[in-house]
């Protein structure tokens, strides 16, 4: 198994059912639910020094989904142009998420997710099986859709395991 296959498999393994389109909807609702339950000042919370804030993490989900969906669009339309990779840490340096409200980020996430759902649910089997090269690796449109889901679930797990317990502990200590 290549490093890329290992990277993608760790996300694909997080999808709990074969119906990844429904999981796309569910993970979107779960993400919105988590963020809607945060206080505005929680958005600037990071669980450790050098880690993204909750706002930055949501912006990362938005950017990643846009990039993945763009790749899927190109490949579904039989565009065989090799697409470059992206550096999430470099993107994060330009987020300025602390200047945004949680609501504005949630709204953007919901809009991007709705667009992704509509796009993927209207692809036929042939389009889902189209492949292309992104970041030097061949990948199918369907796998890209599944990566959006698994990547989202991965970050929801991090929020549940690392962010929320510390936020809760800080609240209890007040």
C-alpha positions as CSV (number, residue, x, y, z in Angstrom):
1,X,0.0,0.0,0.0
2,X,1.4,3.4,-1.0
3,X,1.6,6.3,1.4
4,X,-1.2,8.0,-0.4
5,X,-3.4,4.9,-0.1
6,X,-2.6,4.7,3.6
7,X,-3.5,8.4,3.9
8,X,-6.8,8.0,2.1
9,X,-7.7,4.8,3.8
10,X,-7.5,6.3,7.3
11,X,-10.3,8.6,6.3
12,X,-12.4,6.1,4.3
13,X,-12.3,3.7,7.3
14,X,-14.2,6.4,9.4
15,X,-17.3,6.2,7.1
16,X,-19.8,4.0,9.0
17,X,-22.0,3.0,6.1
18,X,-21.9,2.2,2.4
19,X,-24.2,5.2,1.8
20,X,-21.4,7.8,1.7
21,X,-23.8,10.4,0.3
22,X,-26.0,10.1,3.3
23,X,-22.9,10.2,5.5
24,X,-21.9,13.5,3.7
25,X,-25.3,15.0,4.8
26,X,-25.0,13.5,8.4
27,X,-21.4,14.7,8.9
28,X,-22.4,18.2,7.7
29,X,-25.3,18.3,10.2
30,X,-23.1,17.0,13.0
31,X,-20.5,19.7,12.3
32,X,-23.1,22.4,12.3
33,X,-24.5,21.0,15.5
34,X,-21.2,21.1,17.3
35,X,-20.4,24.6,16.2
36,X,-23.9,26.0,16.9
37,X,-23.5,24.8,20.5
38,X,-20.3,26.8,21.0
39,X,-20.2,30.3,22.5
40,X,-18.6,32.9,20.3
41,X,-15.4,33.1,22.4
42,X,-15.0,29.3,22.1
43,X,-14.3,29.8,18.4
44,X,-10.9,31.2,19.2
45,X,-10.0,28.3,21.5
46,X,-7.2,25.9,20.7
47,X,-6.6,22.8,22.8
48,X,-2.8,23.3,22.8
49,X,-0.2,25.8,21.8
50,X,0.4,25.8,18.0
51,X,-2.9,24.0,17.3
52,X,-5.7,25.5,15.2
53,X,-8.5,27.3,16.9
54,X,-12.0,25.9,16.5
55,X,-12.7,28.7,13.9
56,X,-9.5,27.8,12.0
57,X,-10.5,24.2,12.0
58,X,-13.9,25.0,10.5
59,X,-12.2,27.2,7.9
60,X,-9.9,24.3,7.1
61,X,-12.9,22.0,6.6
62,X,-14.4,24.6,4.3
63,X,-11.2,25.0,2.2
64,X,-10.5,21.3,2.0
65,X,-14.1,20.6,0.8
66,X,-13.8,23.3,-1.8
67,X,-10.5,21.9,-3.1
68,X,-11.7,18.3,-3.1
69,X,-15.0,19.2,-4.8
70,X,-13.1,21.2,-7.4
71,X,-10.9,18.2,-8.1
72,X,-14.0,16.0,-8.4
73,X,-15.6,18.4,-10.8
74,X,-12.6,18.5,-13.1
75,X,-12.3,14.7,-13.1
76,X,-16.0,14.1,-13.5
77,X,-15.9,16.3,-16.6
78,X,-13.1,14.2,-18.0
79,X,-10.5,16.9,-17.5
80,X,-7.2,15.0,-17.4
81,X,-5.1,18.0,-16.4
82,X,-2.9,17.0,-13.4
83,X,-3.8,19.1,-10.4
84,X,-1.4,20.4,-7.8
85,X,-1.5,19.7,-4.1
86,X,-2.1,22.2,-1.4
87,X,-0.5,23.0,1.9
88,X,-3.1,23.2,4.7
89,X,-0.6,24.9,7.0
90,X,0.1,27.6,4.5
91,X,-3.6,28.2,3.9
92,X,-4.1,28.5,7.7
93,X,-1.7,31.4,7.8
94,X,-4.2,33.3,5.7
95,X,-7.4,32.4,7.4
96,X,-8.0,35.5,9.6
97,X,-10.7,33.4,11.2
98,X,-10.5,35.2,14.5
99,X,-11.9,38.3,12.6
100,X,-15.0,36.3,11.6
101,X,-18.0,35.3,13.7
102,X,-18.8,31.6,14.3
103,X,-22.1,32.2,12.5
104,X,-20.4,33.5,9.3
105,X,-18.2,30.4,9.3
106,X,-21.1,28.1,10.0
107,X,-23.1,29.7,7.2
108,X,-20.2,29.3,4.8
109,X,-19.7,25.6,5.8
110,X,-23.4,24.9,5.3
111,X,-23.4,26.5,1.8
112,X,-20.3,24.6,0.7
113,X,-21.7,21.4,2.0
114,X,-25.0,21.9,0.3
115,X,-23.2,22.5,-2.9
116,X,-21.2,19.4,-2.5
117,X,-24.2,17.2,-1.7
118,X,-26.1,18.5,-4.8
119,X,-23.0,18.0,-7.0
120,X,-22.2,14.5,-5.9
121,X,-25.8,13.2,-5.8
122,X,-26.3,14.3,-9.4
123,X,-23.3,12.4,-10.8
124,X,-23.9,9.1,-12.6
125,X,-22.0,5.9,-12.0
126,X,-19.7,6.6,-15.0
127,X,-18.8,10.1,-13.7
128,X,-18.2,8.8,-10.2
129,X,-15.7,6.3,-11.6
130,X,-13.7,8.9,-13.6
131,X,-10.2,9.4,-12.3
132,X,-7.6,12.1,-12.4
133,X,-4.2,13.0,-10.9
134,X,-4.1,15.3,-7.9
135,X,-0.9,15.9,-6.0
136,X,0.8,13.2,-8.0
137,X,-1.8,10.5,-7.2
138,X,-4.6,9.0,-9.2
139,X,-7.9,9.2,-7.5
140,X,-11.6,8.6,-8.5
141,X,-14.4,11.1,-8.2
142,X,-16.2,8.8,-5.8
143,X,-13.1,8.5,-3.6
144,X,-12.8,12.2,-3.5
145,X,-16.4,12.4,-2.3
146,X,-15.8,9.8,0.4
147,X,-12.6,11.7,1.4
148,X,-14.7,14.8,2.1
149,X,-16.8,12.7,4.5
150,X,-14.0,10.9,6.2
151,X,-11.9,14.1,6.6
152,X,-14.9,15.8,8.2
153,X,-15.5,12.8,10.6
154,X,-11.8,12.8,11.4
155,X,-12.0,16.4,12.5
156,X,-15.2,15.9,14.4
157,X,-13.5,13.2,16.3
158,X,-10.6,15.5,17.1
159,X,-13.0,18.2,18.3
160,X,-14.8,15.6,20.5
161,X,-11.5,14.1,21.9
162,X,-9.3,17.2,22.3
163,X,-11.3,20.4,22.2
164,X,-14.6,19.8,23.9
165,X,-13.1,18.1,27.0
166,X,-10.8,21.1,27.6
167,X,-13.5,23.6,27.0
168,X,-15.7,21.7,29.5
169,X,-12.9,21.6,32.0
170,X,-12.3,25.4,31.6
171,X,-16.1,26.0,32.1
172,X,-16.2,23.9,35.2
173,X,-13.2,25.7,36.6
174,X,-14.9,29.1,36.4
